[in-house]
Amino acid sequence: MVTVEYMVRAALRRDTVMSRAMLRACGVPVPRAFPRPGSIVEAGAYAGLTECFANHGSPMDGRA
């Protein structure tokens, strides 16, 4: 079982809608020190995202 403290620490690592919701649900005030939306993020923050959107062909290509 994951502890509330662990979830709070995980939510404090990023500034996303889900992390803010987790902080609110745990009763932790959302800090204002997060970077503004659209600011520069670390290089590995979106690692693997390209693979998600890669077009490896249409599912309709395999129809017989």
Secondary structure, DSSP 8 states (H G I E B T S, - for coil): ---HHHHHHHHHT--SHHHHHHHHHTT----TTS--TTS---GGGGTTHHHHH-----GGGG--
